Amino acid sequence: MVNKSLGQRDPEEWPNITEALLKVLQERFPEKCIRSGESLEEAHRYAGKVELIQFLKQVRQLQRERK
């Protein structure tokens, strides 16, 4: 089954996403508000990293549900 929110790929086609990986990424790139003095470009770049982590969490959840 294809899931459009996963870029047209089944979660089973993705490498195994571990809780340890997600934890490290979330510690390195926690959700945050734009800081004083931070450029809009920097804020957008950081937000993209946080969005990728959220995406990987979604893949992980679907992988766990299918086991």
N, C-alpha and C positions, 0 to 999 in steps of 0.2 A: 504494500500500500504506500502510495506517495503522499507525503505531507508537504504542502506548498510552503508552510512556514519554515520548513527545514531545507529550503532550496531544492525542492524536487527530489530529495533523496530520502530513502527509508532510514530510520534511526539505526537499523541493524547493519547498514552499509558503512556507518561511521565507526572509527576506532573506538574502543571502550573508553568512555569518559569516567574517570575515577573521582571519588569524593576527595581524595588527597589533592588531586590536580585542581579541582574547583576551590578547595580551601586556600591553597597557595595563591591562586590567581585573585581570589577575593581579598586576601590580606594585602597583596601587592597593589591592587587597583580597587579600593573600596568606593562605593558610591559617595559622591560629594558634590557640593555646590561649587560654582565657579568662584575662584579666589580673587581678591582684590589684586589688581595688577596683572592678572592672567589674561592673555589675549584670547579672542574668540576662537582663533584657530587652535590654540592649545586646549581650550575647553572642549571643543568638538572632537579633537583627536582622543582625549582622555575618555570622553563619553562613548566613543566608538569601542574602546577597550572594555568598558563596563557593559556595553550592549552585547559584545561578543561573549562575555562571561554568562550573561543571562541566557543567551542562545545555547551555550554549551550545557547550562543547567537544564534547559528544556530537553535537549537531546538525551542527557543522562536520565531524566525522569522517564522518558519514553522507553529507553533501553531497559530500565528497571521494571517497568510495567509489563514488558514483553518476555521477561525471563520466567 
